[in-house]
Amino acid sequence: MGPLISVKTIGRLSLYRRLLNRLSTSGTQNVYSHQLAALAGGTAAQVRRDMMAIGYMGSPKRGYDVRELIESIGNFLDSAQDQGVALVGIGNLGRAIMAYFTGRRPKLHIVAAFDSDPYKANRVILGCRCYPIAQLAEIVRELNITVGIVCVPANEAQAVADSLVRAGVTGILNFAPVPLRVGPGVYVEDIDMTMSLEKVAYFARTGSEREVLT
């Protein structure tokens, strides 16, 4: 078993990798902790603690080697083997997610999509094989899928999550506007775009620098 890492640390590591990829594309070879912290909106001390958590040490004189750090973060975050993802709900949002993730991570792929609409099943959409929802359990087990993305209406989300978990999925990214109830050993990340937009609209209207009373 690996070291215990917080959810926030995992999120920051993913952000660092995205920022580092941009730096690498622009030709940057080395970056200091305070420079990476400024890009990530954090502190240099936090960056150094996060790098220590994955066992990567930079040079006091040259900082972090950008390419080496990208590789180290990838070795920590990514599975050693390809990790399959199932997407449920091939509507506008589902298609957009499929298009966005195509080729973005070499070891993390959406390998199957499911929908109750017979016109969307038994087709290849954006390079992904799509199946009837009735085949979800069979295909998830057959392809050894451990991650699911839920893009169905709120009234269908819990049933879809239950089906994914019963089939062996242990991580769910939930875009349905409803919290999911899952048992221990299953991680759920809820993405409520309406709630996020409402927060952005509120602070845009009231001023993001204004003190928030809790």
N, C-alpha and C positions, 0 to 999 in steps of 0.2 A: 504494500500500500504506500502511495506517495505521500508527500507532506500535505498537511491541511492548509488549503488556500481559500481565502474568503471570496465570496461572489464579487465584491468590489475590486479585489485584486485581479481576478480573471478579466473583468471588464476593462480595467486600465491596461492590462497586457495586450488585449485585443486592440485597444485604441493606439497604444504605442506602435504596434506592428503596422497599423494603417498609416500612421504618421511617418514611420521609418521607411515604408515602401515609397512614399512620396519623396522623401529626402533622397533615397537611392536613385529614383527616376531622374531627379534634378542634378545628379552627379555628386552629391554630398557623400563623403567617405567616412567622416567621423563626426560625432555629436557629443556634446557634454551634457551632463545630467540637468543642468539648469536650462539649457536650450530645449531639451526634450520636454522638460516640465512646463516651460512657457508655452510650447505648442499644445500640450495636453491640458493646460489650465490647472496644473498642480504645483508641487514644490519639488525642488531638487532632492531633498531628503526622502520624500516619498518615492521618487523614481529610483533612488539608490536602494531603498528597502525592497522595492518590487524586483529589482534585478538580482539582489541577493537571494530572494525567495526562489528564483529559478536557477541559481548557481552561476550567474554571469557577472564577471568583474571587469570593469573598464580600466583604462590607464589614466593615472592622475595627469599626465602630460597631454595625452591625445583624446581622452574621453572614451566613448564607446565606438567600436568599429560597426558601422551601420549594417553592413551585410552579415557580419557574424551575429549581431544582436537579433536581426530578423530571423536568422536560422535558429538561434537559441530559443526565442519565443515560440517559433513554430514547433520545435522539438518538444516544448512543454505543453502547448495548447492542443496540438494536433494528435490524432490517433496514429499509432505506428502503421496500422492498416487503414485501407479505405473505409470510411464510415458513411453508411447509407442513410438517406433521409426520405421520409414519406410526407408528401403534401396532400392534405385533404381539403377539397374545395377549389375547383378550377374556374373561379369567376375572374373578374377583372383584377382583384388583388392577388389571387393565387397565380395568375399568369404573370403579373408584374414581378412577383417574388421569384418565380421560375426563371424569368429572363434575367433578373438581377444576379442571381447566384450561379448562372451557367458559366463554368470555367473560372470562377472567382477563387475557389479553394481547391487545390489539387486532390486532397484526401477527404473532402466533405462534399458529397454530391446528393442532389435530389434524384433518386433513382426510380421513384414510382409516385404517381399522382392518382388521386381517387375522386370520383364525383358520382352523385346519384343521377345525373342527367345522362341518359343513354347516348346522346349525340356527342358527348365529350369522352365517353369511355371507348376502349379498344382503338385508340388513336395514338399517334406520337405528336405531342405538342411541345414546341421549343426543345426538341431533342429528347423529351422524357416520355416514356410509355405511360399511358393513362388507363386505369382500370375501373370497373364498376365498384361502387362502395361495398357491395356484397362480397367482393374478393379481398377486402382489406386484410383480414387476419391471415389468410392463406399466403398472400404475397409478402406481407411484412415478415412472416416467419421464414418463408422461402429465401428471401434476400437478406435475412439477418439484419433487418433495419432496427436501429435503436433510438432514432430521433424522429419526431413527428412535428409537422407544422399544421396548425389548425386555422383554416380560412373559411369557416362556414358560419351561417347565421347563429346568433346567440342561443336560440332554442334547440339547435342541433349540436352545439359544441361539447356538452358534457357526455352525450352518448358517443360521440366520435372519440373523445379522450378515453373513455372507458374501453372502447374497442382497441385503441392503440395500446393501452397499458396491458390489456389481456393478451395481446399478441406479442408482447415483449419489449415495447418501447419504454425507455426509462428517462427520456428527456423530451419536453414538449414546448414549442414556441407557439404561443396562443395569440392570434389576432382577433379572436371573437370578443365582442364587448361584454364579457361575463367571466368572473373568476372560475377556475376549474378546481374541482375537488379530486385529489389523487392521494393514493396511499404513500407510506414511507418508501424511500428509495426511488421516487420519481421526481425529477426537477421540472418545474414549470416556470417559464418566463412569460408574463402577461404583457402584451403590447396593446395598450388602449389608446388609439390615435385620437379619438374624440376627447378624452381626458387630457392628453398632452396638448392638443390644440387649444382647449379651453384655458389651460394654464398659461400658454404662450400669449393668448389674447388678453388675459387678465393683466399680466405684467407689462404687455405692450401698452395697455390702456392706463395703468396706474403708475408705471415707472419701475423698471427692474431694480433700480438702486434703492428704492424705498424700503424701509425696515418692515419685515413681515412679522405680525403678531401671531403667536401660536397659543 
